[in-house]
């Protein structure tokens, strides 16, 4: 009930502030049949086995789901409105033969800081090279360390306006244990900005889809463009978002700021223990 009360409260505030939103409705963008969960590795995994095959850590990139439970592009915006919050399934990061403080220290050192995620709104950019998206808006960076091992909702103090055709993605400036792997390759996949970043000055960075040592290719600035030609089958990014839809075209509030403030995360399920591999 707490989750419902929070969402309804936000909807009422938005409806009062924006003419025409009195009949706004809630849409869970990205939710499919399989509920969000904190990623885990096989219980029998050792440190060595986890390094070799447990791919739950997303690093220095922007990503969105291309297939979830067989639903194509589940995070595509189909109605104008505002994003009120987003939810992540975050691994607990404990594997056999290791301890949490050691894992956190190693990952923080390898990827330039503590785990964090931003919700990113992408707008499509015409391209003959493959899917290309530009940053239209972005939330503030959400620290994940306090919420390891749970499914956590991050309410946005300043909701983010969205329009039809935009895509909701997650940007990871450092690292985040939010990937569930080993799923059906015909039912789940995601794409990430790991091939090329194009800046406003025309400069670019490139890397292969399999590299683990490239500089950050996360989309971190307004207007920054990236190609999304790296697609990973059988893996799910554990995120979704709550949209308060506008009842008619033009009713959504105009986007004023790229970065939007957030409130502390709220756990939506109990604590889960999990494992990690550096990706």
CORTA-V963222 format. One record per residue. N is the residue number from 1. SS is DSSP state (2 for helix, 1 for strand, 0 for the rest). BURIAL is + if it has 9 or more other ideal C-beta (glycine too) atoms within 8 Angstrom, else -. Layout:
<<N | SS | BURIAL> <N | SS | BURIAL>>
This chain:
<<1 | 0 | -> <2 | 2 | -> <3 | 2 | +> <4 | 2 | -> <5 | 2 | -> <6 | 2 | +> <7 | 2 | +> <8 | 2 | -> <9 | 2 | -> <10 | 2 | +> <11 | 2 | +> <12 | 2 | -> <13 | 2 | -> <14 | 2 | +> <15 | 2 | +> <16 | 2 | -> <17 | 2 | -> <18 | 0 | +> <19 | 0 | -> <20 | 0 | -> <21 | 0 | +> <22 | 0 | -> <23 | 0 | -> <24 | 0 | +> <25 | 0 | -> <26 | 1 | +> <27 | 1 | +> <28 | 1 | +> <29 | 1 | +> <30 | 0 | +> <31 | 0 | -> <32 | 0 | -> <33 | 0 | -> <34 | 0 | -> <35 | 0 | -> <36 | 0 | +> <37 | 0 | +> <38 | 0 | +> <39 | 0 | +> <40 | 0 | +> <41 | 0 | +> <42 | 0 | -> <43 | 0 | -> <44 | 0 | -> <45 | 0 | +> <46 | 0 | +> <47 | 2 | +> <48 | 2 | -> <49 | 2 | +> <50 | 2 | +> <51 | 2 | -> <52 | 2 | -> <53 | 2 | -> <54 | 0 | +> <55 | 0 | +> <56 | 0 | +> <57 | 0 | +> <58 | 1 | +> <59 | 1 | +> <60 | 1 | +> <61 | 1 | +> <62 | 1 | +> <63 | 1 | +> <64 | 1 | +> <65 | 1 | +> <66 | 1 | +> <67 | 1 | +> <68 | 1 | +> <69 | 0 | +> <70 | 0 | -> <71 | 1 | -> <72 | 1 | -> <73 | 0 | +> <74 | 0 | +> <75 | 0 | +> <76 | 1 | +> <77 | 0 | +> <78 | 0 | -> <79 | 0 | +> <80 | 0 | +> <81 | 1 | +> <82 | 1 | +> <83 | 1 | +> <84 | 1 | +> <85 | 1 | +> <86 | 1 | +> <87 | 1 | +> <88 | 1 | +> <89 | 1 | +> <90 | 1 | +> <91 | 0 | +> <92 | 0 | +> <93 | 0 | +> <94 | 0 | +> <95 | 0 | +> <96 | 0 | -> <97 | 0 | -> <98 | 0 | +> <99 | 0 | -> <100 | 2 | +> <101 | 2 | -> <102 | 2 | -> <103 | 2 | +> <104 | 2 | +> <105 | 2 | -> <106 | 2 | +> <107 | 2 | +> <108 | 2 | +> <109 | 2 | -> <110 | 2 | -> <111 | 2 | +> <112 | 0 | -> <113 | 0 | -> <114 | 0 | +> <115 | 0 | +> <116 | 1 | +> <117 | 1 | +> <118 | 1 | +> <119 | 1 | +> <120 | 1 | +> <121 | 1 | +> <122 | 1 | +> <123 | 1 | +> <124 | 1 | +> <125 | 0 | -> <126 | 0 | -> <127 | 0 | -> <128 | 0 | -> <129 | 0 | -> <130 | 0 | -> <131 | 0 | +> <132 | 1 | +> <133 | 1 | +> <134 | 1 | +> <135 | 1 | +> <136 | 1 | +> <137 | 1 | +> <138 | 1 | +> <139 | 1 | +> <140 | 0 | -> <141 | 0 | -> <142 | 1 | +> <143 | 1 | -> <144 | 0 | +> <145 | 2 | -> <146 | 2 | -> <147 | 2 | +> <148 | 0 | +> <149 | 0 | +> <150 | 1 | +> <151 | 1 | +> <152 | 1 | +> <153 | 1 | +> <154 | 1 | +> <155 | 1 | +> <156 | 1 | +> <157 | 1 | -> <158 | 1 | -> <159 | 1 | +> <160 | 1 | +> <161 | 1 | +> <162 | 1 | +> <163 | 0 | -> <164 | 0 | -> <165 | 0 | -> <166 | 0 | +> <167 | 1 | +> <168 | 1 | +> <169 | 1 | +> <170 | 1 | +> <171 | 1 | +> <172 | 1 | +> <173 | 1 | +> <174 | 1 | +> <175 | 1 | +> <176 | 1 | +> <177 | 0 | +> <178 | 0 | +> <179 | 1 | +> <180 | 1 | +> <181 | 0 | +> <182 | 0 | -> <183 | 0 | +> <184 | 0 | -> <185 | 0 | -> <186 | 0 | -> <187 | 0 | +> <188 | 0 | +> <189 | 1 | +> <190 | 1 | +> <191 | 1 | +> <192 | 1 | +> <193 | 0 | +> <194 | 0 | +> <195 | 0 | +> <196 | 1 | +> <197 | 1 | +> <198 | 1 | +> <199 | 0 | +> <200 | 0 | -> <201 | 0 | -> <202 | 0 | -> <203 | 0 | -> <204 | 1 | -> <205 | 1 | +> <206 | 1 | -> <207 | 0 | +> <208 | 0 | -> <209 | 0 | +> <210 | 0 | -> <211 | 0 | -> <212 | 0 | -> <213 | 0 | -> <214 | 0 | +> <215 | 0 | -> <216 | 0 | +> <217 | 0 | +> <218 | 0 | +> <219 | 0 | +> <220 | 0 | +> <221 | 0 | -> <222 | 0 | -> <223 | 0 | -> <224 | 0 | +> <225 | 1 | +> <226 | 1 | +> <227 | 1 | +> <228 | 0 | +> <229 | 0 | +> <230 | 1 | +> <231 | 1 | +> <232 | 1 | +> <233 | 1 | -> <234 | 0 | +> <235 | 0 | +> <236 | 1 | +> <237 | 1 | +> <238 | 0 | +> <239 | 1 | +> <240 | 1 | +> <241 | 1 | +> <242 | 1 | +> <243 | 1 | +> <244 | 1 | +> <245 | 1 | +> <246 | 0 | +> <247 | 0 | +> <248 | 0 | -> <249 | 0 | -> <250 | 0 | -> <251 | 0 | +> <252 | 0 | +> <253 | 0 | +> <254 | 0 | -> <255 | 0 | -> <256 | 0 | -> <257 | 0 | -> <258 | 0 | -> <259 | 1 | -> <260 | 1 | +> <261 | 0 | -> <262 | 1 | +> <263 | 1 | -> <264 | 1 | -> <265 | 1 | +> <266 | 1 | +> <267 | 1 | +> <268 | 0 | +> <269 | 0 | -> <270 | 0 | -> <271 | 0 | -> <272 | 0 | +> <273 | 0 | -> <274 | 0 | +> <275 | 0 | +> <276 | 0 | +> <277 | 0 | +> <278 | 0 | +> <279 | 0 | +>>
